[in-house]
């Protein structure tokens, strides 16, 4: 199992909006560049206590969260028979919500993770010919598919880009931001998750992983396309959640990620509104939360314009 960050707050503010987007947009094809496993054993850690366990316990306190697609799936898997609670990865979410009539493309460098997707597909009744798994560098694979994608079919595709480092370039010189930009330009419904560990960074070497640094890098890459397509910014929506005390917590306690953004493109207004309501619900149920040592776990939500 390559992904050790499952069921943390970063996963919540990825899968929560993703599940609603999948349900509303109903794509006929789902692509993932870094799929991970279909599901994970929901074992205890304090980081998961702040993430999935807190959500499971408090989701009913917010109407948008209580009624969300994500909550329904998470609550069901957390009460799996024989007390073997599970946490869904994005492949399980997509196949659970969209079923057997869609086409799925899952890329990952860890073949064991891809095997769990095949097993999960069989359990969910999704035919093997509808699920393609590729053990290869996902950015390159999705670029290959994008090159042959008929522009008339682009809106039927939803691509999720969820790398450990969205700003790391592959051997061809491309990173996930480049891919997101080019998917967006073609008309694909694209989603990109990224994390940050401070607001501005205290030193030059930490600025690149700060919120401000992430924004600078995103704008730099997206601006290249905007020169050719001035409507690009109108195709984007980005929602970020981060701990209210992010700067104080930076060197003290980190629940896997101190802040993260979910950047989307070519979504309907219904999906955007649903994501915003879910984010506000998430803030609501974390307003009195605490981290180890008594630090505040209160969250903030902001939308970002690129």
C-alpha positions, 0 to 999 in steps of 0.5 A: 500500500503506497499511500499512507495518508488515507482517511486524513483531512486532505482526503476528506477535502478531495473525496467529499467534493469529488463524489458530488461532482461525479453524481451531478456531472455523470461523466461516461469516462473517468481518468485518474493519473495517480489512482492509489488503492480502491479502499483501505482498512480504516485503522486508528491514528490521531491523523485519521481521528481528525480526518475520517473519524471526525467526519463520521461522528459529526457529519449529521450536524450539517445538512449538506454533509449529512445528505452528501453522496460521500457521507452515505458511502463512508458511513456504509463502509465504516460499518462493514461486517465483521467490524472490518471498517473500510475507507474508500479511495477515489476509484471505489467512489467512482465505481460505486456512484457511476456503476457498470456503464462507464469506462474507467482508466486508473494509472499508478506506479504501484501494481498492488494498488491497481490490483485492489481496483480490479478486485473492487470492480468485481465486488461492485459488479463492474465488468472488467472490460470497463476498467483499465488499469495501467502500471505507468507514470500517469501524467504521460498516460493521460497525455497520450489519451488526451492527444487522441480524444475527440473534442466532441467527447471531451465533456464526457470525461472527468480526469482526477489528478492527485499526485503526491507532488503536483509540481514535480515534472516527469521525464518529459518535462511535464507536471500535473499542472501542465496536464490540468491546463491542457485537459481544461483547454480541450474541454475535459472536466478536470480536478486537481488536488494540492496541499500546502503547509503554511500561508507564505513560507518563513524562508525562501526554501519553504515558500514554494510549498506555502499557499502563496507559493502554490498560487504563484506556480499555478498562475504561472502555468495557467496564464500561459494558456490564458493568453490563448484563451482569455475565458480560461479563468471562467472555466475554473473553480478552486476551493481551499480549506486550511487550519485557522492556526496554520502558521502557529501549527506549522512546526508543532503538529501536522494532521497530514496536511495543514491546508489543501485546494481542490481546483476544478475546470469545466464544471456546471454551476450546480456542481460548483454550488454543491462544492461550496455548500459542502466546504461550508458544512465541513467548516461548521463541523470542525469549529470546535475540534482540537488537535493533540496537545489542545491546539485548535483544529478549526478550519477556514474555507476560501475560494481562489481566483486564478 
